[in-house]
Amino acid sequence: MSRGSLKAGDQLPTVREVAVELSINPNTVNRAYAELERDGYLTSRRGRGTFIAEPRTAAKGAATQQDRLNDIARRALAECRSFGFTAEDLIDAVNRVSTRRT
């Protein structure tokens, strides 16, 4: 991997590429990418890869409830994919869990 400063819009190497380069488990890289995405540093585009996110400005204010929910969904989906599950598997599981009484 090359070293240098990253700019908004730059594409990151794949999870597998980072794992091989650093000799670590791909799940570790996936969790790191998911956390950086949750914190707003990265953005994922299905089928295209992971990119450096545009910086958030103070003018945008706090995240809306919808932004928060979307963030939760992205993190859950990333975690599911790291274990080989699909979006449909996640939706089915959420539906099952939400109908159970606690």
ROGUKOL-692914 format. One record per residue: residue number from 0; x, y, z of N, C-alpha, C, O in turn. Coordinates in nm, 4 decimals, decimal comma, m for minus. Layout:
REM ROGUKOL-692914
[pt NUM; [X; Y; Z]; [X; Y; Z]; [X; Y; Z]; [X; Y; Z]];
...
***
This chain:
REM ROGUKOL-692914
[pt 0; [0,0842; m0,1186; 0,0000]; [0,0000; 0,0000; 0,0000]; [0,0879; 0,1239; 0,0000]; [0,1940; 0,1261; 0,0624]];
[pt 1; [0,0450; 0,2220; m0,0672]; [0,1232; 0,3456; m0,0673]; [0,0894; 0,4273; 0,0558]; [m0,0180; 0,4123; 0,1142]];
[pt 2; [0,1791; 0,5113; 0,0936]; [0,1579; 0,5970; 0,2097]; [0,1431; 0,7404; 0,1612]; [0,2006; 0,7784; 0,0592]];
[pt 3; [0,0668; 0,8188; 0,2336]; [0,0469; 0,9576; 0,1962]; [m0,0844; 1,0074; 0,2528]; [m0,1548; 0,9347; 0,3229]];
[pt 4; [m0,1165; 1,1304; 0,2223]; [m0,2401; 1,1847; 0,2773]; [m0,3572; 1,1450; 0,1889]; [m0,3465; 1,1386; 0,0665]];
[pt 5; [m0,4681; 1,1189; 0,2541]; [m0,5901; 1,0807; 0,1835]; [m0,6845; 1,1990; 0,1799]; [m0,6913; 1,2785; 0,2737]];
[pt 6; [m0,7576; 1,2092; 0,0691]; [m0,8529; 1,3179; 0,0521]; [m0,9926; 1,2596; 0,0398]; [m1,0098; 1,1420; 0,0074]];
[pt 7; [m1,0914; 1,3426; 0,0658]; [m1,2299; 1,3011; 0,0499]; [m1,2499; 1,2464; m0,0905]; [m1,2076; 1,3068; m0,1891]];
[pt 8; [m1,3147; 1,1317; m0,0976]; [m1,3404; 1,0682; m0,2268]; [m1,2385; 0,9635; m0,2662]; [m1,2634; 0,8846; m0,3574]];
[pt 9; [m1,1227; 0,9609; m0,1985]; [m1,0219; 0,8594; m0,2300]; [m1,0735; 0,7217; m0,1905]; [m1,1356; 0,7046; m0,0856]];
[pt 10; [m1,0467; 0,6237; m0,2766]; [m1,0893; 0,4879; m0,2484]; [m0,9844; 0,4162; m0,1636]; [m0,8643; 0,4301; m0,1865]];
[pt 11; [m1,0314; 0,3400; m0,0662]; [m0,9425; 0,2609; 0,0183]; [m0,9240; 0,1228; m0,0423]; [m1,0062; 0,0783; m0,1224]];
[pt 12; [m0,8170; 0,0551; m0,0046]; [m0,7998; m0,0829; m0,0493]; [m0,9112; m0,1701; 0,0091]; [m0,9741; m0,1337; 0,1084]];
[pt 13; [m0,9344; m0,2838; m0,0529]; [m1,0376; m0,3742; m0,0022]; [m0,9965; m0,4300; 0,1335]; [m0,8798; m0,4251; 0,1723]];
[pt 14; [m1,0949; m0,4828; 0,2038]; [m1,0695; m0,5465; 0,3334]; [m0,9652; m0,6559; 0,3160]; [m0,8718; m0,6661; 0,3956]];
[pt 15; [m0,9804; m0,7365; 0,2137]; [m0,8867; m0,8470; 0,1897]; [m0,7457; m0,7950; 0,1638]; [m0,6491; m0,8498; 0,2167]];
[pt 16; [m0,7330; m0,6907; 0,0835]; [m0,6005; m0,6348; 0,0537]; [m0,5314; m0,5855; 0,1802]; [m0,4125; m0,6104; 0,2002]];
[pt 17; [m0,6058; m0,5156; 0,2654]; [m0,5470; m0,4655; 0,3900]; [m0,5079; m0,5817; 0,4801]; [m0,4002; m0,5810; 0,5396]];
[pt 18; [m0,5949; m0,6812; 0,4901]; [m0,5664; m0,7962; 0,5763]; [m0,4404; m0,8694; 0,5311]; [m0,3574; m0,9077; 0,6136]];
[pt 19; [m0,4261; m0,8886; 0,4005]; [m0,3066; m0,9565; 0,3485]; [m0,1823; m0,8718; 0,3730]; [m0,0798; m0,9224; 0,4186]];
[pt 20; [m0,1921; m0,7424; 0,3424]; [m0,0776; m0,6523; 0,3597]; [m0,0291; m0,6477; 0,5046]; [0,0911; m0,6440; 0,5308]];
[pt 21; [m0,1249; m0,6481; 0,5991]; [m0,0897; m0,6355; 0,7409]; [m0,0834; m0,7699; 0,8132]; [m0,0527; m0,7756; 0,9323]];
[pt 22; [m0,1127; m0,8778; 0,7405]; [m0,1148; m1,0133; 0,7993]; [m0,2067; m1,0207; 0,9204]; [m0,1683; m1,0702; 1,0264]];
[pt 23; [m0,3290; m0,9705; 0,9026]; [m0,4286; m0,9763; 1,0091]; [m0,5578; m1,0359; 0,9540]; [m0,5750; m1,0493; 0,8329]];
[pt 24; [m0,6472; m1,0708; 1,0441]; [m0,7744; m1,1309; 1,0073]; [m0,8613; m1,0286; 0,9334]; [m0,8720; m0,9143; 0,9777]];
[pt 25; [m0,9233; m1,0675; 0,8222]; [m1,0116; m0,9755; 0,7497]; [m1,1267; m0,9218; 0,8353]; [m1,1721; m0,8096; 0,8131]];
[pt 26; [m1,1744; m0,9997; 0,9322]; [m1,2811; m0,9512; 1,0204]; [m1,2356; m0,8302; 1,1013]; [m1,3156; m0,7412; 1,1305]];
[pt 27; [m1,1090; m0,8266; 1,1370]; [m1,0541; m0,7122; 1,2110]; [m1,0580; m0,5873; 1,1239]; [m1,0966; m0,4799; 1,1701]];
[pt 28; [m1,0183; m0,6016; 0,9988]; [m1,0206; m0,4880; 0,9060]; [m1,1651; m0,4436; 0,8832]; [m1,1947; m0,3241; 0,8829]];
[pt 29; [m1,2545; m0,5408; 0,8643]; [m1,3943; m0,5082; 0,8402]; [m1,4535; m0,4304; 0,9576]; [m1,5273; m0,3338; 0,9378]];
[pt 30; [m1,4211; m0,4725; 1,0794]; [m1,4712; m0,4007; 1,1980]; [m1,4146; m0,2592; 1,2036]; [m1,4855; m0,1649; 1,2390]];
[pt 31; [m1,2872; m0,2445; 1,1687]; [m1,2258; m0,1111; 1,1688]; [m1,2925; m0,0220; 1,0643]; [m1,3253; 0,0933; 1,0924]];
[pt 32; [m1,3125; m0,0751; 0,9445]; [m1,3799; 0,0022; 0,8401]; [m1,5208; 0,0399; 0,8856]; [m1,5638; 0,1536; 0,8662]];
[pt 33; [m1,5927; m0,0548; 0,9460]; [m1,7305; m0,0284; 0,9918]; [m1,7321; 0,0814; 1,0976]; [m1,8190; 0,1686; 1,0955]];
[pt 34; [m1,6366; 0,0776; 1,1899]; [m1,6308; 0,1801; 1,2941]; [m1,5957; 0,3168; 1,2353]; [m1,6538; 0,4179; 1,2747]];
[pt 35; [m1,5030; 0,3204; 1,1432]; [m1,4680; 0,4470; 1,0782]; [m1,5854; 0,5012; 0,9964]; [m1,6049; 0,6224; 0,9870]];
[pt 36; [m1,6625; 0,4112; 0,9381]; [m1,7819; 0,4556; 0,8661]; [m1,8858; 0,5096; 0,9640]; [m1,9485; 0,6126; 0,9390]];
[pt 37; [m1,9029; 0,4398; 1,0742]; [m1,9978; 0,4858; 1,1765]; [m1,9611; 0,6252; 1,2272]; [m2,0485; 0,7080; 1,2529]];
[pt 38; [m1,8327; 0,6498; 1,2410]; [m1,7869; 0,7790; 1,2918]; [m1,7831; 0,8872; 1,1839]; [m1,7488; 1,0020; 1,2118]];
[pt 39; [m1,8183; 0,8502; 1,0604]; [m1,8285; 0,9485; 0,9540]; [m1,7017; 0,9720; 0,8747]; [m1,6965; 1,0644; 0,7936]];
[pt 40; [m1,5990; 0,8905; 0,8960]; [m1,4736; 0,9084; 0,8236]; [m1,4731; 0,8379; 0,6879]; [m1,4032; 0,8798; 0,5956]];
[pt 41; [m1,5514; 0,7310; 0,6768]; [m1,5578; 0,6531; 0,5537]; [m1,7011; 0,6425; 0,5053]; [m1,7959; 0,6643; 0,5808]];
[pt 42; [m1,7149; 0,6090; 0,3794]; [m1,8460; 0,5785; 0,3227]; [m1,8295; 0,4594; 0,2297]; [m1,7308; 0,4500; 0,1568]];
[pt 43; [m1,9264; 0,3684; 0,2325]; [m1,9219; 0,2502; 0,1467]; [m2,0235; 0,2636; 0,0357]; [m2,1342; 0,3133; 0,0561]];
[pt 44; [m1,9846; 0,2190; m0,0812]; [m2,0758; 0,2173; m0,1961]; [m2,0821; 0,0745; m0,2452]; [m1,9833; 0,0190; m0,2931]];
[pt 45; [m2,1996; 0,0162; m0,2324]; [m2,2179; m0,1248; m0,2673]; [m2,1638; m0,1527; m0,4081]; [m2,1989; m0,0853; m0,5050]];
[pt 46; [m2,0786; m0,2529; m0,4157]; [m2,0217; m0,2930; m0,5430]; [m1,9092; m0,2050; m0,5938]; [m1,8469; m0,2364; m0,6952]];
[pt 47; [m1,8821; m0,0950; m0,5246]; [m1,7776; m0,0030; m0,5711]; [m1,6609; 0,0064; m0,4748]; [m1,5473; 0,0270; m0,5174]];
[pt 48; [m1,6872; m0,0086; m0,3438]; [m1,5785; m0,0034; m0,2487]; [m1,6028; 0,0931; m0,1345]; [m1,7143; 0,1405; m0,1125]];
[pt 49; [m1,4953; 0,1209; m0,0623]; [m1,4986; 0,2087; 0,0547]; [m1,4151; 0,3314; 0,0240]; [m1,3056; 0,3215; m0,0314]];
[pt 50; [m1,4684; 0,4478; 0,0608]; [m1,4065; 0,5751; 0,0252]; [m1,3949; 0,6657; 0,1472]; [m1,4693; 0,6513; 0,2442]];
[pt 51; [m1,3001; 0,7596; 0,1409]; [m1,2888; 0,8626; 0,2437]; [m1,4107; 0,9537; 0,2299]; [m1,4412; 1,0015; 0,1206]];
[pt 52; [m1,4798; 0,9774; 0,3410]; [m1,6021; 1,0582; 0,3398]; [m1,5692; 1,2067; 0,3318]; [m1,4605; 1,2508; 0,3690]];
[pt 53; [m1,6655; 1,2811; 0,2825]; [m1,6549; 1,4271; 0,2848]; [m1,6600; 1,4712; 0,4309]; [m1,7391; 1,4172; 0,5082]];
[pt 54; [m1,5775; 1,5681; 0,4702]; [m1,5824; 1,6129; 0,6094]; [m1,7168; 1,6788; 0,6401]; [m1,7731; 1,7512; 0,5579]];
[pt 55; [m1,7655; 1,6520; 0,7588]; [m1,8894; 1,7157; 0,8020]; [m1,8562; 1,8533; 0,8559]; [m1,7545; 1,8722; 0,9226]];
[pt 56; [m1,9411; 1,9474; 0,8272]; [m1,9176; 2,0826; 0,8760]; [m2,0135; 2,1143; 0,9887]; [m2,1194; 2,0528; 1,0012]];
[pt 57; [m1,9759; 2,2092; 1,0695]; [m2,0606; 2,2500; 1,1816]; [m2,1938; 2,3030; 1,1316]; [m2,2945; 2,2927; 1,2017]];
[pt 58; [m2,1962; 2,3596; 1,0114]; [m2,3194; 2,4144; 0,9569]; [m2,4246; 2,3064; 0,9367]; [m2,5444; 2,3346; 0,9408]];
[pt 59; [m2,3809; 2,1840; 0,9153]; [m2,4766; 2,0753; 0,8962]; [m2,5441; 2,0376; 1,0275]; [m2,6517; 1,9778; 1,0274]];
[pt 60; [m2,4816; 2,0724; 1,1391]; [m2,5409; 2,0433; 1,2680]; [m2,5329; 1,8965; 1,3037]; [m2,4656; 1,8173; 1,2378]];
[pt 61; [m2,6044; 1,8626; 1,4109]; [m2,6058; 1,7250; 1,4591]; [m2,6792; 1,6352; 1,3599]; [m2,7642; 1,6798; 1,2828]];
[pt 62; [m2,6439; 1,5093; 1,3650]; [m2,7085; 1,4123; 1,2771]; [m2,8576; 1,4040; 1,3092]; [m2,8981; 1,4093; 1,4254]];
[pt 63; [m2,9360; 1,3913; 1,2065]; [m3,0794; 1,3756; 1,2254]; [m3,1078; 1,2331; 1,2718]; [m3,0209; 1,1461; 1,2665]];
[pt 64; [m3,2288; 1,2113; 1,3166]; [m3,2672; 1,0765; 1,3565]; [m3,2529; 0,9802; 1,2394]; [m3,2080; 0,8670; 1,2575]];
[pt 65; [m3,2906; 1,0237; 1,1200]; [m3,2790; 0,9370; 1,0030]; [m3,1332; 0,9051; 0,9742]; [m3,1009; 0,7922; 0,9374]];
[pt 66; [m3,0439; 1,0036; 0,9905]; [m2,9001; 0,9787; 0,9728]; [m2,8526; 0,8733; 1,0712]; [m2,7762; 0,7839; 1,0349]];
[pt 67; [m2,8970; 0,8831; 1,1936]; [m2,8575; 0,7856; 1,2966]; [m2,9071; 0,6465; 1,2620]; [m2,8331; 0,5487; 1,2731]];
[pt 68; [m3,0336; 0,6379; 1,2198]; [m3,0893; 0,5081; 1,1834]; [m3,0160; 0,4489; 1,0631]; [m2,9870; 0,3293; 1,0611]];
[pt 69; [m2,9863; 0,5310; 0,9640]; [m2,9106; 0,4840; 0,8478]; [m2,7725; 0,4338; 0,8890]; [m2,7236; 0,3343; 0,8354]];
[pt 70; [m2,7104; 0,5021; 0,9836]; [m2,5791; 0,4612; 1,0332]; [m2,5879; 0,3251; 1,1012]; [m2,5032; 0,2387; 1,0788]];
[pt 71; [m2,6884; 0,3062; 1,1829]; [m2,7085; 0,1770; 1,2501]; [m2,7262; 0,0674; 1,1461]; [m2,6671; m0,0400; 1,1576]];
[pt 72; [m2,8079; 0,0948; 1,0443]; [m2,8330; m0,0045; 0,9392]; [m2,7049; m0,0385; 0,8643]; [m2,6785; m0,1556; 0,8369]];
[pt 73; [m2,6240; 0,0638; 0,8305]; [m2,4982; 0,0396; 0,7593]; [m2,4032; m0,0466; 0,8418]; [m2,3404; m0,1388; 0,7899]];
[pt 74; [m2,3936; m0,0154; 0,9708]; [m2,3031; m0,0932; 1,0565]; [m2,3512; m0,2370; 1,0709]; [m2,2714; m0,3306; 1,0652]];
[pt 75; [m2,4822; m0,2543; 1,0897]; [m2,5369; m0,3895; 1,1028]; [m2,5126; m0,4694; 0,9752]; [m2,4740; m0,5862; 0,9806]];
[pt 76; [m2,5353; m0,4064; 0,8613]; [m2,5163; m0,4752; 0,7345]; [m2,3690; m0,5099; 0,7130]; [m2,3374; m0,6193; 0,6661]];
[pt 77; [m2,2802; m0,4191; 0,7462]; [m2,1368; m0,4474; 0,7324]; [m2,0962; m0,5641; 0,8210]; [m2,0189; m0,6503; 0,7790]];
[pt 78; [m2,1473; m0,5672; 0,9421]; [m2,1161; m0,6776; 1,0342]; [m2,1708; m0,8090; 0,9793]; [m2,1023; m0,9112; 0,9821]];
[pt 79; [m2,2934; m0,8062; 0,9297]; [m2,3529; m0,9270; 0,8722]; [m2,2724; m0,9776; 0,7537]; [m2,2450; m1,0971; 0,7429]];
[pt 80; [m2,2350; m0,8871; 0,6655]; [m2,1578; m0,9272; 0,5471]; [m2,0237; m0,9873; 0,5858]; [m1,9740; m1,0768; 0,5175]];
[pt 81; [m1,9643; m0,9389; 0,6955]; [m1,8349; m0,9936; 0,7380]; [m1,8473; m1,1397; 0,7795]; [m1,7482; m1,2127; 0,7825]];
[pt 82; [m1,9704; m1,1823; 0,8118]; [m1,9943; m1,3214; 0,8497]; [m2,0646; m1,3994; 0,7393]; [m2,1068; m1,5131; 0,7604]];
[pt 83; [m2,0771; m1,3384; 0,6214]; [m2,1333; m1,4091; 0,5077]; [m2,2847; m1,4007; 0,4938]; [m2,3426; m1,4719; 0,4117]];
[pt 84; [m2,3499; m1,3156; 0,5719]; [m2,4947; m1,3001; 0,5610]; [m2,5295; m1,1929; 0,4582]; [m2,4480; m1,1060; 0,4271]];
[pt 85; [m2,6506; m1,2004; 0,4064]; [m2,6978; m1,1025; 0,3087]; [m2,7870; m0,9990; 0,3770]; [m2,8235; m1,0135; 0,4937]];
[pt 86; [m2,8213; m0,8945; 0,3017]; [m2,9147; m0,7939; 0,3523]; [m3,0486; m0,8587; 0,3853]; [m3,1118; m0,8236; 0,4849]];
[pt 87; [m3,0915; m0,9524; 0,3029]; [m3,2180; m1,0211; 0,3265]; [m3,2135; m1,1023; 0,4560]; [m3,3118; m1,1079; 0,5298]];
[pt 88; [m3,0991; m1,1650; 0,4831]; [m3,0828; m1,2387; 0,6089]; [m3,0990; m1,1443; 0,7278]; [m3,1646; m1,1783; 0,8262]];
[pt 89; [m3,0393; m1,0264; 0,7183]; [m3,0494; m0,9275; 0,8258]; [m3,1939; m0,8832; 0,8452]; [m3,2425; m0,8766; 0,9581]];
[pt 90; [m3,2622; m0,8531; 0,7359]; [m3,4020; m0,8092; 0,7455]; [m3,4881; m0,9170; 0,8086]; [m3,5710; m0,8877; 0,8948]];
[pt 91; [m3,4693; m1,0414; 0,7669]; [m3,5450; m1,1522; 0,8252]; [m3,5191; m1,1631; 0,9752]; [m3,6120; m1,1825; 1,0536]];
[pt 92; [m3,3923; m1,1505; 1,0146]; [m3,3573; m1,1608; 1,1564]; [m3,4194; m1,0466; 1,2372]; [m3,4700; m1,0693; 1,3471]];
[pt 93; [m3,4161; m0,9246; 1,1840]; [m3,4763; m0,8106; 1,2537]; [m3,6259; m0,8332; 1,2691]; [m3,6820; m0,8060; 1,3753]];
[pt 94; [m3,6907; m0,8825; 1,1649]; [m3,8342; m0,9105; 1,1734]; [m3,8645; m1,0166; 1,2786]; [m3,9605; m1,0031; 1,3545]];
[pt 95; [m3,7834; m1,1218; 1,2835]; [m3,8044; m1,2276; 1,3846]; [m3,7866; m1,1726; 1,5251]; [m3,8693; m1,1967; 1,6131]];
[pt 96; [m3,6783; m1,0987; 1,5458]; [m3,6478; m1,0458; 1,6790]; [m3,7522; m0,9433; 1,7230]; [m3,7888; m0,9386; 1,8405]];
[pt 97; [m3,7992; m0,8631; 1,6312]; [m3,8929; m0,7563; 1,6689]; [m4,0305; m0,8091; 1,7074]; [m4,1069; m0,7399; 1,7746]];
[pt 98; [m4,0624; m0,9312; 1,6654]; [m4,1935; m0,9887; 1,7001]; [m4,1885; m1,0721; 1,8268]; [m4,2928; m1,1149; 1,8762]];
[pt 99; [m4,0711; m1,0959; 1,8798]; [m4,0574; m1,1726; 2,0040]; [m4,0889; m1,0845; 2,1239]; [m4,0604; m0,9648; 2,1256]];
[pt 100; [m4,1478; m1,1471; 2,2222]; [m4,1712; m1,0752; 2,3482]; [m4,0520; m1,0962; 2,4379]; [m3,9974; m1,2063; 2,4453]];
[pt 101; [m4,0109; m0,9898; 2,5068]; [m3,8935; m1,0017; 2,5945]; [m3,9325; m1,0312; 2,7354]; [m3,8460; m1,0443; 2,8219]];
***
